């Protein structure tokens, strides 16, 4: 697996940590799932056009 480094504001970092904790996920898994959902959303929009 490859590594991506993300720079973000402290408050956003804290939000990600809370969301991950609330769902019993690591921050990496949460971010991966969010990107996958975004990719699907973009794909679905292209199919509608």
N, C-alpha and C positions, 0 to 999 in steps of 0.2 A: 504494500500500500504506500502511496506517495503522501508527502506532507505539504500542506498549504499553511502559510502564515498570514494571519489577518490582524491588521491594526484597527482598533476601534476605541471609541470613547469609553470611559469607565462605567457610565450608567448603562450603556448598551451591553457591555460585558457582563455586568451584574444581572441584567434582564435575561440574557442567554443562560447564565448559571442558574437562575431561579426556575426558568422554564424547563431546563434539563433536569434539575432536581425534582421538580413537581411531577415529572413524567418518568422518573427513575432511569434517565438516559445520561450518557456522557454528553458533554458539549459537542464533541465531534459527531456523534450519532444524530443529535438534534439538528445540527447545521446541515449534515448530509441529507437528512429527511426533508428539511426545508428547501434545499436546492432541488431535490428530486420533485417535490410538489410544484415548485416554480417552473421547472422544465416541462412538466405535464401540462400545466396551465398554459404555457406558451404554445405547446403543440396543439392543445385543444382549440385555442384561439385561431391558429392557422387553419385548422380543419373546418372551422365555421365560416371563414371568409370565402 
